[in-house]
Amino acid sequence: MIKIEGVSKTFGEGKELFAALKSIDLEVKEGECVILSGISGSGKSTLLSLIAALDRPSSGKIVVDGELISKLPDLHASAYRAKIIGVVFQHFNLLESLSVEENVIIPLINSGLDMPTIHLMAEQAMQRALIQHKSSQDVSSLSGGEKQRCAIARALVHDPKIILCDEPTANLDRENSLKFIEMIQRLHETGKTIIVATHDPLFDKLPFESRIIHMEDGAIGSSSE
Ligand SMILES: Nc1ncnc2c1ncn2[C@@H]1O[C@H](COP(=O)(O)OP(=O)(O)OP(=O)(O)O)[C@@H](O)[C@H]1O
């Protein structure tokens, strides 16, 4: 369902030209859990941002669910994300002065749904992410683990088929990291396609089926089940 063909991404120009991704080929099947591993700077976040259509490749193509997303104009890119993509960003990207629920409903703002439906969907997402008990609390007063669960609820609120997580455990202690992995397992069991970019060794041996793809210097190295 995610087909990446010959994708390269360069930043800058002239002497400053830098190749962050070099001719990546990758297929991710529906319902698969893929771990993108690799040291800092190997291109993991860049690849996730292209799959989320937050940025466009310099060359190559990305097809998701039959739709060519590598050349989508901005408006179509946000519609594509609203339809099937949930993203948990490395630094959560939450609005600190808003409550948990206000943050969680953000992806539904232009959905055309009525407010009771939006509140119900937010409630369900907060329950799934185990943050419902903090729904009216400002994000600024949450702990790191709670902020992460709020970010997960926001990523899940529109029930996306594909969930992309960028270094989701970077700011968490071991206990919260293990809780995060349990949540990924539950999502995996419901058939979601999940891609996690991480260099956390906790993802090397997950208690469920997953595929590890090693990235190195903007290219895909080895792969292991
Ligand atoms: N907008 C940009 N402009 C210039 N260089 C960039 C830009 N975005 C990423 N890069 C460079 O591309 C390379 C890959 O970055 P990327 O963030 O994808 O790595 P990563 O593997 O996710 O690293 P980390 O684990 O530290 O998040 C890095 O060398 C980075 O400096």
The ligand as an SDF file (V2000), in Angstrom:
LIG
                    3D

 31 33  0  0  0  0  0  0  0  0999 V2000
   15.4790   21.2060    5.8750 N   0  0  0  0  0  0  0  0  0  0  0  0
   16.7320   20.7330    5.8400 C   0  0  0  0  0  0  0  0  0  0  0  0
   17.7450   21.4630    5.3240 N   0  0  0  0  0  0  0  0  0  0  0  0
   19.0140   20.9920    5.2670 C   0  0  0  0  0  0  0  0  0  0  0  0
   19.3760   19.7660    5.6990 N   0  0  0  0  0  0  0  0  0  0  0  0
   18.4100   19.0010    6.2160 C   0  0  0  0  0  0  0  0  0  0  0  0
   17.0520   19.4260    6.3280 C   0  0  0  0  0  0  0  0  0  0  0  0
   16.3180   18.4280    6.8920 N   0  0  0  0  0  0  0  0  0  0  0  0
   17.1960   17.4230    7.1250 C   0  0  0  0  0  0  0  0  0  0  0  0
   18.4430   17.7620    6.7250 N   0  0  0  0  0  0  0  0  0  0  0  0
   19.6380   16.9280    6.8350 C   0  0  0  0  0  0  0  0  0  0  0  0
   19.3420   15.6480    6.2960 O   0  0  0  0  0  0  0  0  0  0  0  0
   19.9730   14.6180    7.0770 C   0  0  0  0  0  0  0  0  0  0  0  0
   18.9280   13.6140    7.5120 C   0  0  0  0  0  0  0  0  0  0  0  0
   18.1180   14.2320    8.5110 O   0  0  0  0  0  0  0  0  0  0  0  0
   16.9440   13.4400    9.2450 P   0  0  0  0  0  0  0  0  0  0  0  0
   16.3050   14.4060   10.2000 O   0  0  0  0  0  0  0  0  0  0  0  0
   16.0930   12.8010    8.2330 O   0  0  0  0  0  0  0  0  0  0  0  0
   17.7770   12.3250   10.0360 O   0  0  0  0  0  0  0  0  0  0  0  0
   17.2850   11.3160   11.1460 P   0  0  0  0  0  0  0  0  0  0  0  0
   17.8600    9.9950   10.7920 O   0  0  0  0  0  0  0  0  0  0  0  0
   15.8260   11.4100   11.3210 O   0  0  0  0  0  0  0  0  0  0  0  0
   18.0290   11.8990   12.4370 O   0  0  0  0  0  0  0  0  0  0  0  0
   17.5060   12.0020   13.9640 P   0  0  0  0  0  0  0  0  0  0  0  0
   17.4900   10.5950   14.4710 O   0  0  0  0  0  0  0  0  0  0  0  0
   18.5790   12.8510   14.6190 O   0  0  0  0  0  0  0  0  0  0  0  0
   16.1620   12.6510   13.9540 O   0  0  0  0  0  0  0  0  0  0  0  0
   20.6870   15.3330    8.2260 C   0  0  0  0  0  0  0  0  0  0  0  0
   22.0510   15.4470    7.9210 O   0  0  0  0  0  0  0  0  0  0  0  0
   20.0240   16.6900    8.2840 C   0  0  0  0  0  0  0  0  0  0  0  0
   20.9180   17.6740    8.7660 O   0  0  0  0  0  0  0  0  0  0  0  0
  1  2  1  0
  2  3  1  0
  2  7  2  0
  3  4  2  0
  4  5  1  0
  5  6  2  0
  6  7  1  0
  6 10  1  0
  7  8  1  0
  8  9  2  0
  9 10  1  0
 10 11  1  0
 11 12  1  0
 11 30  1  0
 12 13  1  0
 13 14  1  0
 13 28  1  0
 14 15  1  0
 15 16  1  0
 16 17  2  0
 16 18  1  0
 16 19  1  0
 19 20  1  0
 20 21  2  0
 20 22  1  0
 20 23  1  0
 23 24  1  0
 24 25  2  0
 24 26  1  0
 24 27  1  0
 28 29  1  0
 28 30  1  0
 30 31  1  0
M  END
$$$$
